[in-house]
Amino acid sequence: MTGLLTWRYLIDYARRPLNLVLLAVVPLVFVTLSAGALADFAQILGGDASAGRLEAATAGWAAAFLAGVATFFHVNGSRAADRRLAATSSPTPVVAARLISALVLAAVAVGGALIALAMRTEVLDLGRALAATAMFAAIYLGIGALLGAIMRSEVNGSLVLVFVWMFDVFLGPAMGRSDALLTRIFPSHFPTLLILDATTSHGGPLGDLGMSLAWTIGGLAVAFIVLLTTTRVARAHRAHGRIRTSLDRLRVGFRYAWREYRRNIALWVLLIVLPLFFISLSIAVTPDDPAPVELVDAGRRAVTVLSMVDVHGAIMVAITVAFLAGLAGLFVVLGSSQADRRLVLAGYRPGEVLTARLGVIVLAAALVSAVALAVTAVSFQPEVWATFAVATGVIAITYAMIGVLLGPLVGRLGGLYLMFLLPFLDVGLAQNVMFSAAPPAWAVWMPAHGAVRVLVDAAFTTSFDDLTGLLLAATWLVGLTAAAAGVFHRLAASRI
């Protein structure tokens, strides 16, 4: 029975072929484009591993993220069906089949990550890289299964998973000194030490390999037990309302849309806590070294040497709001699609529903931006606060619209893959002035290019000299908003 169920689960996953494509392509793009930059970044922050070892770690990070996300949705989206199957026989083969099928998906992610690594650079120790990358994926498979079993909300579970992954990677032993006490509690601490070939005594008698295996087996065992014991039944909720005038319907639609997400306390905690910790800790671990940045001040272009702490503080705002606002847009539009179609059938116009939903999305983007700016203000003061804040808000809303646009086209899982990849490649890599004084040529084609140019200009100069960047940012924002509105209108207007 387990073998048959495993095959059925994999077939069900493959019904959306894009998910399989992204499972292989995302690590390929992530490792190929980011390995060198992340290795340089790690050495900037004080990492003492060789560049080849650090690049190998990116394969593990990519496999971990994809395995965790794939397993979370694999488990979370099938809990009701799995409970019905378990009620007809036994829960053990159902849970075993679900985890085995997740292991197959994780193996695809591992394979894609290692192929990308081999294309990017010479693998110094294939056996070590294969074992460590597989452990990364298995550990996060366990985390994804655990969250999928205990968290009812997809957006909350996704944010928790991303929260754990981001701290694990960017504050782990690869990004600084490997003997830091704090990093030892992170899930991939020991596999990271293993892939870096770092000599430590952190693992005690078991050693780094033994502790890596303990994390892997223990995580899978905990996930299996939690899946067996999860028996919560989802409750249906009924919505009440009546048809009103257009203005009343718009006001009521926004109020109830806002109330729906306001009640999701965990979502708002994550949207506030993640930038609070991620930005502040990222700035805290950045050394106060010189960093050359190309700036235009009073019409004159020149390379200016700035503190890396300030540069990191400015760019971390953009990275954080792009990612979180994109997720908010993705999950707001997907989480409300059925309800929105029912509202249209009940008499609401698609435009009214659209305005209410986009109002909530913009409000969420504004909240994320405000928190990110407040956290940054503790350690970094831009030269022109107003322009810096506007650029931050534009980045947030731009990526929120990308989330709205992608959600109906690729679904939750594919959307989350892309909302992980796009902000990272765009803001975290292409526009990141920490890596080079000026962005690469291909960066001009990315959505955040113009807004980041304005943000950097406001952060480090007192005069506004980047009208081109402002126009480019406005063009992207208006174009993406129009495209998102079109997709949302079609989604809301379609009949159930």
KOLFI-82487 format. One record per residue (C-alpha): residue in three letters; x, y negated, z. Coordinates in steps of 0.001 Angstrom, whole numbers, plus 500000, padded with zeros to 6 digits. Layout:
BEGIN
alaXYZ...
This chain:
BEGIN
met500000500000500000thr502827497583500832gly504424498014497407leu501134497386495599leu500376494307497687thr503881492948497108trp503390493249493361arg499957491594493583tyr501366488712495619leu504126488132493080ile501632488224490215asp499489485689492065tyr502507483406492503ala503411483749488828arg499959482591487707arg501407479089487752pro504534479677485613leu505870476214486389asn506490477302489971leu508779480095488787val510559477734486408leu511116475154489142leu512293477844491554ala515180478538489178val515671475075487675val515654472931490839pro518778474553492322leu520409474378488901val519854470622488678phe520523469995492371val523832471837492490thr525063470717489058leu524391467012489597ser524860466623493338ala527654468994494323gly530490466583493607ala528718463574495143leu527762465461498300ala531302466801498656asp532655463256498384phe530031462036500847ala530932464764503327gln534599463813503167ile533674460134503622leu531879461101506835gly534917462979508111gly534381466515506850asp537643468415506734ala536708471250504346ser538060471376500811ala535983469967497949gly535437473464496513arg534073474773499813leu531810471755500226glu530441472166496709ala529729475821497475ala527646474719500466thr525263472859498130ala524182476200496677gly523179477333500151trp521317474101500839ala519363474300497587ala518467477961498118ala517420477245501714phe515066474434500756leu513427476315497902ala513068479569499839gly511538477720502796val509068475733500702ala508083478695498518thr507479480888501571phe505539478197503420phe503026477812500593his503078481548499905val501943482212503478asn499872479117504262gly497717479304501161ser496801482969501655arg496046483262505373ala492300483739504940ala492744486349502187asp495415488179504197arg493150488299507269arg490381489838505187leu492791492420503796ala494116493188507273ala490565493645508570thr489984496455506071ser493100498435507012ser496079497304509073pro497876493948509302thr501359495482509189pro501501496405505463val499848493088504539val502418491043506457ala505273493233505226ala504151492783501606arg503893489032502055leu507431488781503463ile508904491149500863ser507377489113498043ala508808485989499684leu512235487676499742val511953488230495994leu511226484535495493ala514150483641497741ala516400485912495665val515415483943492541ala516394480716494317val519709482225495438gly520470483408491917gly519709480000490414ala521845478240493016leu524853480526492479ile524607480290488688ala524552476512488997leu527563476627491316ala529501478786488844met528650476344486052arg529739473423488180thr533032474671489588glu535190477730490126val533800479803492992leu536699480317495385asp535257483372497130leu532266484911495359gly531486487437498102arg531516484805500818ala529419482395498716leu526861485109497880ala526506486298501475ala526272482815502959thr523814481536500338ala521595484580500875met521653483903504629phe520704480266504072ala517718481397502020ala516661484140504447ile516836481838507480tyr514653479235505798leu512352481946504504gly511737482784508151ile511172479126509021gly508784478707506093ala506826481823507086leu506657480673510704leu505330477236509758gly502946478711507197ala501444480940509871ile501004478386512662met500302475098510859arg496914474508509277ser497869471391507349glu500019471762504249val501347468229504488asn502300468623508159gly504032471927507565ser505866470591504529leu507084467537506430val508273469622509381leu510171471907507021val511754468967505213phe512516467312508571val514415470393509737trp516237470787506410met517366467167506205phe518795467160509711asp520335470571509163val522172469437506020phe523085465826506648leu523985466173510322gly525433469676510068pro529069470742510259ala529726470153506539met528998466427506860gly531398465733509678arg533516467458512252ser532464471091512521asp533045471247516285ala530271468768517189leu528095470299519908leu524810468986518480thr525220470799515166arg525295474228516820ile521518474280517297phe520808473822513578pro519541476928511716ser522266476963509050his525152475954511333phe526865479337511272pro526256480147507575thr527705476710506815leu530813477498508850leu530985480820507027ile530834479283503551leu533325476561504548asp535671479211505936ala536027477040509052thr537846478511512027thr535790477972515200ser534896479761518401his531244478706518227gly529997482234517625gly531602483693520738pro532178487456520618leu529972487840517535gly531900485301515499asp530442483100512771leu529398486084510647gly527701487823513564met525819484698514586ser524779484095510984leu523328487592510831ala521646487078514208trp519959483888512963thr518890485641509765ile517465488773511375gly516030486930514350gly514273484359512164leu512700487013509977ala511630489034513019val509982486032514663ala508187485158511427phe506936488754511106ile505610488782514677val503907485410514318leu502258486497511074leu500957489630512771thr499450487701515664thr497982484762513740thr494208485161513757arg492859481627513692val489859481113511452ala489472477927509489arg486305475993510179ala484302474267507499his483507470607507943arg480504468815506530ala480644465283505227his477684462929505631gly476931459746503775arg474440457976501584ile474620456023498356arg475090452310498883thr475886449253496792ser479216449231494989leu480951447056497589asp479505449075500459arg480539452339498831leu484053451017498353arg484296449890501972val482845453139503338gly485003455247501024phe488165453533502235arg487102453749505890tyr486411457461505763ala489468458202503661trp491569456340506208arg489796458052509116glu490551461471507606tyr494281460830507591arg494319458727510756arg493054461749512700asn495996463766511455ile498213462733514361ala501011465101513391leu501277463471509963trp501748459997511383val504177461212514006leu506290462761511264leu506051459691509037ile507298457568511934val509738459950513639leu511538461136510506pro512753457688509400leu513453456776513019phe515853459641513580phe517146460167510063ile518097456555509372ser519489455815512831leu521543459003513056ser522808458663509474ile524067455180510232ala525538456337513528val527707459031511910thr528955456781509091pro532550455569509610asp533189451842509423asp535399452122506337pro535578449711503365ala533278450375500417pro533488448531497052val530104447399495663glu529435445498492429leu527327442392493211val526119439288491397asp526238436195493601ala525332432737492249gly525589434076488710arg529065435569489113arg529552439332488966ala532326440797491118val533243443869493128thr532921443068496836val534359445179499643leu531739445815502337ser531442447963505431met530291451475504612val527965451328507632asp526110448399506055val525998450010502614his524674453247504061gly522126451359506139ala520740449590503076ile520537452634500817met519097454936503508val515991452752503642ala515366453312499945ile516008457071500122thr513709457575503100val510731455568501838ala510924457069498344phe510763460606499664leu508093460109502344ala505835457857500261gly506050460332497387leu504891463131499679ala502066460968501008gly500822460266497483leu501130463923496505phe499172465314499428val496527462582499661val495403463118496078leu495524466926496262gly493972467187499699ser490958465126498672ser490293466343495134gln487256468501495929ala485745465913498268asp486273463168495695arg484433465129493010arg481525465654495426leu481454461908496132val481173461236492395leu478306463716492121ala476638461980495072gly476670458629493283tyr480084457084493868arg481834455749490786pro485287457260490058gly486779453772490258glu485429453315493777val486831456625494926leu490137455798493232thr490393452421494966ala489697453954498366arg492293456704497943leu494947454412496514gly494290452036499403val495144454807501866ile498243455752499875val499478452145499750leu498795451814503488ala500850454951504173ala503678453620501973ala503543450307503853leu503721452082507211val506727454171506146ser508426451047504794ala507760449100507993val509179451864510188ala512249452262507965leu512890448515508009ala512428448293511780val514856451143512393thr517409449673510003ala517161446239511635val518760447643514788ser522051448345512974phe521945446295509769gln520752442802508860pro520263442083505135glu521041438604503870val517475437962502624trp514946439909504667ala511867439006502628thr513292440178499306phe514791443273500927ala511392444189502417val509573443609499119ala512055445814497247thr511603448514499890gly507824448360499498val508080448535495711ile510236451672495941ala507751453248498358ile504673452486496247thr506439453511493030tyr507185456953494420ala503738457189496000met502303456746492494ile504677459406491181gly503286461736493853val499712460924492769leu500663461540489147leu502494464822489728gly500037466430492143pro497202467256489714leu499692468187486979val501924470663488820gly500116471470492083arg501293471383495690leu504296473666495409gly505585472320492113gly504892468786493315leu506884469286496491tyr509811470724494517leu509801467693492236met509271465191495053phe512342466666496709leu514419466525493535leu513413463186491983pro514055460835494952phe517300462621495717leu518625462363492155asp517309458851491632val517816456924494892gly520133459289496722leu522537459920493853ala522094457729490757gln521468454418492556asn523639455115495593val526346452428495685met528211454428498321phe529430456777495598ser530552454156493072ala530680450382492852ala528138450429489998pro525537453100489111pro526201455538486227ala524741454835482775trp521916457369483142ala520698455665486325val518970452908484327trp516343455416483166met515259456325486698pro512153454821488384ala513924453153491312his516778451550489352gly515342448043489171ala514018447993492730val517302449286494188arg519194446589492267val516969443972493894leu517327445648497298val521146445702497115asp521204442116495884ala519033440998498822ala521056443048501270phe524440441494500509thr523931438131498740thr522054434977499712ser520933434068496180phe518530435968493927asp520374436916490738asp518659440036489436leu515559438998487494thr516122441941485124gly515964444362488039leu512756442741489291leu511093442969485876leu512196446573485489ala510829447449488932ala507510445743488143thr507260447581484813trp507783450965486446leu505324450150489232val502551448947486896gly503097451763484410leu503117454516487024thr500096453048488809ala498143452972485541ala499146456549484728ala498291457734488263ala494930455958488090gly494168457682484795val494989461131486147phe493043460505489355his490030459158487435arg489901462266485269leu490291464504488317ala487533462770490288ala485156462533487316ser485334466240486429arg482413468390487518ile482785471110490155
